[in-house]
Amino acid sequence: MIRKINFQIILSLILFVTVSTSCANRKTADEDDAKHGDILKGQLPVIVDETLIPIVKEQVDVFQNSYKESKIQLIGAPEVKGINLMLQGRAKTAIMTRTLNEVEEDYFKKKSVTPKIFQIATDAVVFVVNDSRPDTSISVESVLRILKGENIGADYSLILDNVNSSTLRQLKEIGKVEKISSQYVKAMENGDEVLSYIAQHTDGIGVIGYNQWLNAKRSFKNIEKIRTLSVQNSLTKDGDGKFYRPNQSNLAAGLYALSRPVYILNYQPDMGLGLGFSAFVTGDRGQRIMLKADLVPATMPGREIIIRDKVE
């Protein structure tokens, strides 16, 4: 009788511990879910190439207004710094004008993370000058010569938005320029500083992103003192050698020589908010925001046509 009672007591204790442990594990899992969220709720840090901050802010505003339980924190940075922050673990989602190279990608492969990468728009590198300058156009070859330190005889100097920016990286890749010369090149901290310099000086050609220029047309107080240069379409064998302004139609037609893709890079290992935000930006609503902002969406959003049987 005594053995039977002892066995019942032990069995009861085992069941109690099992149930308690199960509840504790469930609570921990629920806390983790609350912390990391799912595809439509939770918190998400996103590293953004600072040349793309204006359009990404628009996307985030609409997304958070639609999904109240989501909170997206944008971390703006020049491209080189942004990639480094990603590799340091500051965020697993980023919006950039390039994908990661093999060395950078290897960091995530070691963690067995399969990325979800989507193109979301087309942007461009834009050259801006003071409106009092007589110049209306420039060739990419001339810009590359200035980068290399050559005097092209027209009182030109390049005003860069940042030495770590995506705009400079693109120009260096095109011209296979290993090292830029400081003789005719000045580096600022960001695109706003470039615009301020160009508005006050006539000796420079500013280098910024197309989305930065679109935003400046709405918000920069001295915008009337600045204009864009047309760029010669001569980088490829299919180029016609003509000069084209940076605008939505020329980007869409592939006529502007310095266009560039915009990607959302999602390296979250699970079905998190990064995937939900990616789906929004690549979906119909997100692509309409790109179109309305005068960028070129990766996929053209559909048009809704209402047909009525009779007119009232």
N, C-alpha and C positions, 0 to 999 in steps of 0.2 A: 504493500500500500504506500509505504514511504517512497519507494523508487518511482511509482506511478505519478505521485504528486510532484516529485522533483522534475520528472520528465516534462510534465505539463507546464511547470514554471519556466523551464528552459525554453520550451517551444514558444511560449508566449513572449519571452524576452527576444527570441530570434525574430519573430514576426514584427514586434515593436520596432526593433532596430532597422529591419528591412524597410518597413513603411516609412520610418523617419528619414532614412537615407534617400529613399525614392523621392520624398517630398522636397528634401534639401536640394537634390540634383535638379528637380524640376524647377525649383525656385531659381537656382543658378542659371539654368538655360533660359528662363524667362527674362532674367536680368540682362543676360548677354543679348537676347533678341531686342530688348528695349534700348540697349546701348548702341548696337549696330544697326537696328532697324531692318526693314525689308525694302522691297523695291519702290515703295511709295511713302515711307515714313522713316524717321530717324535723322541722324546728322551725317553730313558728308563734306569733308574738305576737298576742294578741287583746285589744283594748281593750274593757273591760266597764263599763257603767254601775254604779257602786258599790252601788246599791240592789239589783242583781241578782247580786252576787258569790256569795252562798251557793249558789244553785241552779246557777250556772255551774261552780263548783268541783266539785259533785257530778257534773255531766256530764263534766268533764275527767278526774276520777279514774277513772270507768268506761271512758272512751275510751282513756286511756293504759294502763290495765290490760289492755285487749283488744288494743291495737296497741302493742307494746313499743318499736317503733322511732320512735314519735311523741313529741314533746315540745312541750307547749303552755304558753306563758308568758302569764299573765293580768296585764293592766295595768288595775287598778281606778282609776276617776276619776269625779268628778261629770260630768254630761252635757256641759256646755259645754267643759270641759277635755278630755274624751274625744274629742269631735269635732275639736277643734283639734289634738290629737295625731295623729289620723288624717290630717288635711290636711297635717301636717308630715312624714308618711311613717313614723311610728313603727310603724304596723301597717296592714295592708290588710284586716283582718277585725275586726269589732266586733259587740258585742251591746248593743242599745239599745232604748229604748221609743219611738223614732221613726225614720223614715228621713231621709236627708239632704234639705235643701231645694234649690232650683234653683241658688243660688249655690254651695253646697258641692258639689253634684253636678257642676257645671261644671269643677271642678278635675280630676276623673277623666275627664270627656269629652274634655278637651284631651289626655289621655294615651291616648285611644282605648280606655278600659277599660269594658267592659259589666258592670255589677254583677249579682250573683246574690243576691237578697234573698228571705228566707223568714220568715214569722211562725212562731214556735216555741212561744208560750204566751200566756196572758193574766195580767197582774199588776194591781195597783191602787195607788192612793194611800190611805193609812190614817191616821186620826186617833187618837192615843192620849192618855189622861189618867191622872192619879194615881187610884188606886182609891178614895181617900177622897172624891173629888168626887162630888156628887150627880148630875151629868149622865150621861145614858145615850145621848144622841143629839144630832145637830147637822145643820143644813142647809148645803149648799155656799154658799148665798147669804150666810149669816152669816160663814163663813170668808172669803169674798171682801170683805165689808165690813171685817173686821179688817185684811186685807191693805192696803186703801185708807186705813187710819188712822181708821176710824169706831169709836166706843165703843158696843158693843152692850149695855152695862149688865150684864154678868155676870162681871166680873173676868177676862176672857179675854185671853190673849196667845198668839200662835202661835210655836212653837219649830221652826224649819226645820232640816233636816239639812245644807243648804248653799245659799248664794245662787246657785250654778251648777247646782243639781240638777234632775233631770227632774221631781221632784214639784212643785217651785215653778213650773217652766216650764208644766206642765199646768194648774195653778190659774190662772196668769196668762192663759193662752190661753182658758180657759173664761170668765173674767170680763173679758177684754179689758183687763187691768190693765197699763199701760205701766210704771208705777213703783210699787214697794211703799213703804209708810210704815214708818219705824222706830219709831213710837210704841208700837205693840202687837206688834211682831215682833222676835224674837231669832234670830240665825243661828248655828248651830253648825258644826262641821267635818264631821260625819258622823252616821249614824243611831245609832251607839252612844252618842254624846254626848247626843243627843236623849233616848234611853231613860234615861240616867243622870240627866238633869235632871228628867224627869217623875217618876222614882221618888222624888226628893227634894223636889219642889215641887208645890203644888196649884194654882198660878196659870196653868198653861200647857196648851196643846193641842199635842202633838207631831205633826209631819208626817213620815211615813216611807213606804217602800215596803212592800207586802204581803209580799213575799218576806223582807224584813228582819224583819218581825213574826213570820213563821213560824219564822225562824231564832232569834229572841230567845226564843220560847217553849221552845226546846230548850236554849239556852245562857246566857241572861241571868240572873244570880244573883238579882236582885230582881224577877223577872217577876211575882210575886204582888202587887206594888204598882202594877201597870200593867194597864190594860184598854183595849180599843178602843171607839170610839163608833159607833153606828149612824148611817148617812147617809141623808138624805131623797132618794128617787128622784123628783126634780122638774126635772131639767135639760132634758128633752125633752118634746115633746107627748104621747108615749106613756107618760111616767112616771106612776105611780099615786099619787105623793105620800106613800107609806108609807116607813118607815125600815127599812133593812136593814143587817145586820152584814156586814163583809167576810169571806166564807168561800167555799170552793170551789163550793158549790152555787149561791149567789147570784151569783157571778161567771159561772158557766156559763149561768145562766138570764137574764143581762143585767139583773138587778135592782139590783145595786150601782152607784151613779151614777159612781164614779170609777175604773172599770176602765180598763186600757190595754194595748195589744198589746206583745209583746216580739218583736223582730226579730233575726235574724242577718244582718249585712251583709257580703258577701264581695266585695271589690274586687281580688282577685288576678287578674292578667291571664292566668294559665295554669291548668292542672289541678293545683293544689297542694293542700297539706294543709287549707287553708281550705275547699275543696269537700268533702273527705272528712269533716271535722268537722261541716260543715253537714248533710251527708247523715245522719250519725249522730244529731245532735240532732233532726232532723225525722223520723227513722225511728222504727220501733216501739220500740226500746230507749230512745232518748232521750225519746220522748213518755211512756213508762211512768215514767221518772224524774220528769218534770214532774207526772204524776198522783199518784205516791206522795208527792211533796213538798207536796201540797195546792194546787198551782197548777192552772190549767186548760190542758191541752195543746191545741195548735192542731188536731191531729187525734187523735181518740180511738183509742188502741191497741186492737188486736183481742184477743179472749179465746180461749185455747186450751182446748177441752173434750175430755177423753179419754173415749171410750165403750168399755166392755168388753162382750164378748158374755156373759160370766157372772161372777158375783161369787164370789170364792174365800173 
